[in-house]
Amino acid sequence: DLLLVGAGVVTTVPLLLFASAARRIPLSLVGILQYIAPTLQFLLGVLVYHEPFDQAHFIGFGIVWAALIIFGVEGFLAHRAQPVAAVAD
């Protein structure tokens, strides 16, 4: 029973800290950060633990990152296209 309660605490505390931190940064940054962690885990598995990485994995990984690049460029261009607001005196 103590192990079950401890597992709940160990799971809950990081989630609460993440939620608190996510409120303080732009949502676009939260989205990118949520793709970096799985990518780092993927690279760790392939490069350090020598997990298999065949052509199907490469294609899937490439599609995800191509979509992220397109999404990021589109957001950047949309942000640049917004007119600069006049500063009130």
Secondary structure as GFF3:
##gff-version 3
##sequence-region A 1 89
A	DSSP	alpha_helix	2	22	.	.	.	ID=ss1
A	DSSP	alpha_helix	27	47	.	.	.	ID=ss2
A	DSSP	alpha_helix	55	81	.	.	.	ID=ss3
###
